Amino acid sequence: MKFIASKVVPTHIISGFLGAGKTTLLQHLLTQKPEHEVWAVLMNEFGQIGVDQQLITQQQGYAVKELLGGCLCCSSQLPMHIALARLLSESKPDRLFIEPTGLGHPAQLLEQLTEPHWQSSLEMRALVIVIDGSRLHDEAWVQQNLYTDQLKAAQIVVLSHADAMTDADQQAYLALKQEYSTYIQHWIEAENGHVSLAQLDFIQQPLQRKIQPLLRLQNQLERGAVLQEIKQLPYHYVETAQGYTVAGWKLPKRWQFKFYDLLDLLCTQQDWVRIKGIFNTDQGWKSFNFNPQQFNYKSVDASIDNRIEVICQSSQHDWLAFETQLLTCRMDEAS
């Protein structure tokens, strides 16, 4: 299904974890609509009964459509494509806002909407993630994989519920800004969702990601083969955004690593700005959280897999050498 709009529409994704305040922010943004423009909103509810749409003012100059049942980020793309195409063709908006479910993966949605299919219709603005400042002290909350995946996708973070933040929340907020400084360009502290559109109206920076088998296996592929998607572990990826290169590996949960060999490897790396990982080791499951000032590791509950990310500013890094050293840390590397 191909849709060609009569104009390219500035499009904002307003995402965030459950209860963060996405709809409150969206309500305030809609009050800033110029009188002569038409704005459209596509809202996604994970359940089958839409609630948020009832909270958005229904009046002339707005077009609101809900997509119910599941996550438009990671379920079949067809319902989202149909709903979006209809919204654009019927409303002919001057600006579009998309609010995914709080259980969504906005990076996947962004990848869908930047495909060639939509480039003549949509001009993506910087992806916005709303976070609840009053919950930043809750370590179990902010360390959920979905929460951290949303933050990694963001160019702009809007902090909500700042008036309810404790000292522990404030300290956690400062730590969060430091941790995600390589990903996020703008941090906005909002009061009751009051953010001006101008603060969010930046062009989305392109994300380049290349997911492939482990580097040592690539020579076994036929020359010129193209891998559309890697579904089975192990695999590695490299992505470049905002002047940084991030290399990551996901490895099977059953692989076990020698803790001290792994620690030695990570401590001897050079020219990096961030190393984060979680591994099944002979000392139990361990997480590693390294920045140039601190090398932290601790025991954690079992993860769904072994994984590591290394962030650096140089694109000229010998990832094959690192991967080779990483795999020699396996307890059963020869098997």
Secondary structure as UniProt FT lines:
FT   STRAND          9..16
FT   TURN            18..19
FT   HELIX           22..30
FT   TURN            31..32
FT   TURN            35..36
FT   STRAND          39..45
FT   HELIX           52..55
FT   TURN            60..61
FT   STRAND          62..68
FT   TURN            72..74
FT   HELIX           77..91
FT   STRAND          95..99
FT   TURN            102..103
FT   HELIX           106..113
FT   HELIX           116..119
FT   TURN            120..121
FT   STRAND          122..125
FT   STRAND          128..132
FT   HELIX           133..135
FT   TURN            136..137
FT   HELIX           139..142
FT   HELIX           145..153
FT   STRAND          156..160
FT   HELIX           162..164
FT   HELIX           167..179
FT   TURN            180..183
FT   STRAND          186..189
FT   TURN            192..193
FT   HELIX           197..199
FT   STRAND          208..212
FT   HELIX           215..220
FT   TURN            223..224
FT   STRAND          235..241
FT   TURN            242..243
FT   STRAND          244..251
FT   TURN            253..254
FT   HELIX           259..267
FT   STRAND          274..281
FT   TURN            282..283
FT   STRAND          284..291
FT   TURN            292..293
FT   STRAND          294..299
FT   STRAND          306..312
FT   HELIX           319..327
FT   TURN            328..329
FT   TURN            331..334
//
